Every structure is written in C-alpha cells, then in structure tokens.
Amino acid sequence: MWSSFAKTASLTVLAAGIAGSVFANPMVGGAPMYENKNIVENAVNSKDHTTLVAAVKAAGLVDTLAGPGPFTVFAPVNSAFDKLPAGTVDTLLKPENKAQLTKVLTEHVVSGKLSTATLMKRIKANGGKYNMTAVSGDHLTAVMRGKGIYIIDESGGASKITVADVNQSNGVIQVVNKVLLPK
C-alpha cells in the first residue's frame, strides 16, 4: 500500500516539476522572473542587468517601468553595456546627462506586449521586417536572421534577443545582447 502511494506521490511531484518548467518564465541572471511582478521588481534581481537597473534609477524611470504598461523592454545585459566605448556608461550616469540617458533607455521600450511569436508573425507579414516606434520616438526594426530575432536601431546596430518572452505583470522583457542607440 505505501509503495503504491509513494509511486503515485513521486509521479505527482515529477509531473508538477515538468509542468512548472514548461510554463514558468525563464530564469534571467540567475534569478526567477515572476509573471505577477512588474518589470522593475523582476529586473532588480537579475545579476545580468545591474547596469540597466542602475541606469533606470539614475534616469528616474523606475515609476514609469513599474507602471501599468503594457511595455516591451528590450533589456540589454551588463556585457552589452561593456561593449560601449570606455567611459560611456559612467558619463551617461552623471546627473547632467540625465536627458541623454533617458533617451538611450527609452530607445529600448515599446508600448504594448510583443512576444517573440507576435514579432515573428509581424516580420513575416511585412516582408521580412517589422517597424516599431520606441517610447523615445526613435524607430526600431525587428528582423529574422536564421532562427534569431534581431532588433535594429536607427544607427544600424543589431541586437539579438537572447532570452525571449520573460512575461511580467505589466508587459514582457526580451533580453538582448547589445545596447540600442539613438541616431
């Protein structure tokens, strides 16, 4: 009797684990991302996004990105900021450069919730490119290269989505490998 119960309990735990891994948000920066938390509440826990979080705080965008949205945030990882010319991040974080920092950060935000499935459908429906307007007012273009989705900024820089569809209570984060820059 107990062995039958133990087998049933083990199968239930295994099934719950499989279901949890199928339906759970991906881990980002070693931290779980929770769909019931907003963009800021999740991003602060990612070890891969400490530079982005510091920049969002310096620009005064915490309340905006914690707001109702929905937003799609193309969130560059720390190594993306490291690829910028030496001193760029430190310069942008200075209080006197807040407007420029805000422009760079809002280049990474689009109104609405765009999953990668939605982006792929729109790319295919629009001849291989899907044009978006960032909150900054700049234009972004989503394209497919192989199996990857890239976001192209007005300067021609291409940033690949490396962790897709990190759902939030107020939108979605698409983790990217390069910083998008205004023209």
C-alpha positions as MATLAB code, in Angstrom:
seq = 'MWSSFAKTASLTVLAAGIAGSVFANPMVGGAPMYENKNIVENAVNSKDHTTLVAAVKAAGLVDTLAGPGPFTVFAPVNSAFDKLPAGTVDTLLKPENKAQLTKVLTEHVVSGKLSTATLMKRIKANGGKYNMTAVSGDHLTAVMRGKGIYIIDESGGASKITVADVNQSNGVIQVVNKVLLPK';
ca = [
       0.000    0.000    0.000;
       2.722    2.510    0.982;
       4.774    1.680   -2.114;
       1.755    2.398   -4.325;
       1.240    5.714   -2.517;
       4.939    6.580   -2.817;
       4.887    5.868   -6.577;
       1.780    7.994   -7.039;
       3.281   10.818   -4.961;
       6.564   10.642   -6.908;
       4.731   10.797  -10.227;
       2.676   13.754   -8.991;
       5.832   15.634   -7.930;
       7.540   14.776  -11.248;
       4.514   15.929  -13.250;
       4.325   19.158  -11.254;
       8.032   19.756  -11.871;
       7.651   19.184  -15.610;
       4.573   21.404  -15.802;
       6.373   24.083  -13.810;
       9.354   24.024  -16.159;
       7.161   24.156  -19.254;
       5.002   27.041  -18.123;
       7.416   29.012  -15.947;
       9.183   32.153  -17.072;
      12.838   31.663  -17.915;
      15.454   32.417  -15.283;
      17.329   35.628  -16.032;
      20.674   36.456  -14.484;
      20.331   33.502  -12.132;
      17.038   34.778  -10.735;
      13.487   33.571  -11.243;
      11.229   36.007  -13.054;
       7.658   36.121  -11.808;
       4.707   36.952  -14.059;
       2.886   38.578  -11.150;
       5.706   41.117  -10.601;
       6.365   44.165  -12.741;
       9.390   44.856  -14.924;
      11.327   46.703  -12.230;
      10.531   44.193   -9.462;
      11.961   41.379  -11.591;
      14.879   43.216  -13.198;
      16.417   44.210   -9.860;
      17.001   40.513   -9.097;
      18.888   39.710  -12.319;
      22.684   39.661  -11.909;
      22.883   40.216  -15.687;
      21.033   43.550  -15.531;
      22.730   45.518  -12.739;
      23.937   48.213  -15.154;
      20.482   48.566  -16.705;
      18.843   48.820  -13.277;
      21.367   51.471  -12.158;
      20.691   53.421  -15.359;
      16.903   53.189  -14.932;
      17.260   54.534  -11.384;
      19.616   57.350  -12.489;
      17.197   58.372  -15.258;
      14.225   58.422  -12.879;
      12.345   55.784  -14.897;
      11.575   53.359  -12.064;
       7.994   54.580  -11.554;
       7.326   54.543  -15.306;
       8.555   50.969  -15.805;
       6.739   49.851  -12.665;
       3.530   51.412  -14.054;
       0.638   49.586  -15.672;
       2.068   49.416  -19.207;
       1.969   47.171  -21.056;
       5.556   47.571  -22.205;
       8.004   45.512  -24.194;
      11.505   46.130  -22.876;
      14.491   45.051  -24.949;
      16.744   44.684  -21.900;
      20.497   44.749  -22.565;
      22.690   42.620  -20.322;
      25.724   44.017  -18.491;
      28.093   42.699  -21.172;
      26.163   44.754  -23.751;
      26.976   47.931  -21.831;
      30.601   46.744  -21.541;
      30.807   46.769  -25.372;
      30.215   50.533  -25.455;
      33.288   52.780  -25.704;
      35.185   53.130  -22.426;
      33.620   55.677  -20.087;
      30.256   55.825  -21.895;
      28.199   54.335  -19.068;
      29.903   56.439  -16.387;
      29.300   59.571  -18.466;
      25.633   58.718  -19.051;
      25.065   58.089  -15.342;
      26.135   61.641  -14.398;
      23.199   63.839  -13.328;
      23.946   66.419  -16.013;
      23.447   63.729  -18.700;
      20.054   62.527  -17.451;
      18.224   63.587  -20.648;
      20.666   61.682  -22.852;
      20.481   58.620  -20.572;
      16.679   58.741  -20.670;
      16.783   58.879  -24.484;
      19.039   55.791  -24.629;
      16.899   53.838  -22.162;
      13.555   54.692  -23.746;
      15.042   53.533  -27.074;
      14.686   50.041  -25.538;
      10.978   50.335  -24.691;
       7.990   49.850  -26.991;
       4.372   50.322  -25.927;
       2.399   47.078  -25.864;
       3.339   43.496  -25.119;
       5.237   41.916  -28.031;
       6.049   38.229  -27.638;
       8.582   36.661  -29.978;
       5.706   34.772  -31.644;
       3.998   38.106  -32.341;
       7.241   39.629  -33.608;
       7.828   36.651  -35.946;
       4.281   36.863  -37.334;
       4.609   40.590  -37.942;
       8.055   40.203  -39.529;
       6.713   37.576  -41.928;
       3.552   39.575  -42.674;
       5.596   42.680  -43.520;
       8.081   41.238  -45.996;
      10.806   40.316  -43.515;
      10.838   43.480  -41.377;
       8.591   44.806  -38.659;
       8.914   48.518  -37.838;
       8.209   49.804  -34.342;
       8.395   53.163  -32.651;
      10.212   53.202  -29.329;
       8.979   55.314  -26.429;
      11.922   57.629  -27.256;
      10.289   58.332  -30.630;
      13.071   56.523  -32.484;
      12.380   53.772  -34.964;
      13.311   50.140  -34.389;
      13.065   47.286  -36.866;
      12.670   43.622  -35.981;
      14.134   41.106  -38.447;
      14.814   37.383  -38.528;
      18.351   36.139  -39.115;
      18.380   32.372  -39.162;
      16.278   31.369  -36.174;
      17.101   34.540  -34.214;
      15.176   37.767  -33.890;
      17.238   40.943  -34.061;
      16.228   44.477  -33.177;
      17.873   47.086  -35.402;
      18.222   50.685  -34.188;
      18.310   53.800  -36.389;
      22.122   53.722  -36.366;
      22.063   50.238  -37.905;
      23.140   48.452  -34.729;
      21.684   44.953  -34.371;
      20.783   43.462  -31.004;
      19.794   39.787  -30.772;
      17.059   38.563  -28.445;
      18.908   36.027  -26.295;
      16.260   35.247  -23.668;
      12.745   35.516  -25.025;
       9.339   36.190  -23.549;
      10.056   36.943  -19.911;
       6.479   37.823  -19.008;
       5.776   40.495  -16.405;
       2.583   41.812  -14.830;
       2.960   44.967  -16.948;
       4.480   43.606  -20.162;
       7.361   41.491  -21.331;
      11.143   41.617  -21.219;
      13.125   40.461  -24.245;
      16.741   40.136  -23.104;
      19.171   41.453  -25.760;
      22.931   41.294  -26.235;
      23.664   44.873  -27.370;
      22.636   48.372  -26.376;
      20.328   50.080  -28.876;
      21.422   53.626  -29.629;
      19.507   56.620  -30.920;
      20.746   58.147  -34.175;
];
